[in-house]
Amino acid sequence: MSIWWSLHLRREAASVPLARRLLIGTMETAGVDPEISYDLSVALSEACANAVEHGGDAGRGASEAYRVTAYLDGEKCRIEVADSGPGLARPLDPRPARPDAEHGRGLCLIRELADHVHIGARPGRGGTVVSFDKILKWKKDPSLLTA
């Protein structure tokens, strides 16, 4: 089975749970194991929160959008979150944030929850793309197959 969808969302905090719910609903319907769905939904929430906070030009205002795309294909799920912000000004620090830090844990969390993570610039457009993959496990009685 192969499923994919793409959303263009406003850079607003309210967009984060919308993307998360769509992903969870898609995975539940397809029959993905709930633990895998949860891990990917948390990783997606972190990537979206980063796009909302850092993914735009301050001069353009909050109406600027970011894109979320999810691919469930065979035994793997790939998620991409792309923004149109200034991009990465410097290489990312792979070390986790200090325990008392209020920010800086999102990308480390994504790395822990996904099997493969890539963070880079959007080719030819500016901005950042966070993409991550995870091997899927399936529950025994998926809704999609019983409908």
N, C-alpha and C positions, 0 to 999 in steps of 0.2 A: 504494500500500500504506500502511496505517496500523497502527501498533503503539503501545500504551502500557502502562506498568506502574507500580505504586506500591509502595514498601516502607516499612514502619514499622520503624525500627532503633533499637536501644539506643544511648545515647550512650557508646559504647566504641570504642576505637581499632580493634578487630577488625572493626567494621562497615564501615569505609571500603573495604578491598579487596573485600568482598562486593558492595557497590554497583557498584564499578568493574568487577568481573568480569561481573556481570549485564549492564551496559551494553555492554561489549565483545562479549560473546556475542550479544546481541540485534543489534547492528550488523553483526557478521560474518555472522550468519545472514541478515539482510536484504540484505546485499550492499553495505554502505557502504564506501567507500574506506578502507583501513587508516590513512592519515594523519589523516583526519577523525575516525575512531574514537579514535585515540590522543589527539588534541587534546581531544576532549570528555571522555575518561576522565581525563585529568590535571586538567581544570577541575572535573569532578565530585569527584575526590579532594580537591581544595583546598576546595571548598564543604562537603563532608562533614566534613573535618578541622576547619573553623571551627565547624560545628554541634556536633561532639563537644566541642571546647574551650570554646566560648563560649555554647552554646545551651541552657543550663539554669539553673535556680535552684539555687544551691549548697546550699540548705537541703533540697532534695528528694532529693538523692543521684544516683548515676550511672545508676540504672535508668530515668530519664526518656528518652523516645524523641524521635527526629526523623523526618521523612518525606522520602523521595526519590521524585520522580515524573519519568518520562521519556516524551516523546511523539515518535514518529517519524511524521510525516505529510507525505506528498508529498515535497517537496524540502527540508524543514526538520526539525531536531530541536530540541526545547525541553526543558530540564531545570530542575526546581525542587527546591530543598532548603529545607525549612521546619523551624525549631526553635521551641521554646516558652520560650526564655530571656527575659531582661529587655528585649530589643530594642536598638536602637541608641541609645546615650546621647547621642551627638553625631554631626554629619555626618561621613561618611567622608572621610579625606584622600586625594585622588586621586594624590598623589605616591608614587612607589615608596619602599620602605623603604631605609634606609642600607645600604650593602654589608656592614657588619659586624653588622647587626641579626639576631637569631635568629628574629624573627617579623615579620609584616607584608607578606609578599610574595604571599600567596594570592589576594587579590581583584585585585591588579594582574595576576597571571598569568591569572586567569579572563578579565579584560578583554582581554588579548592573544590568547587562544586562541578566544574566541567572537566572533560577529558583533554581538551585542546583549546587554547585561547590565543587569539591574535588581535593585537591592538596596533592600528596604523592609520596613516593618512588616507583620506578619500582621494583616489587618483583624479587629477584634473579639476577638482571642485573645491578643495579645501575642506576642513572639518576632520572628524575622526570617525573611524569605524571600529567597533568592538565586536568581534565575532567569536563564537564559542560553539564547540561540538560536545555531544555526549552520546555514548552508546546506549541504546534503549533496551529496556527489559519490558516484557509484556505481562499483563495480568491474564488469568485464564479465561475470563468471560467478558471480552470487550463489548461495549454497547453498540458500536458500529456494526459488528458482525451479527448481533441479535435483533437489530431493528428491522 
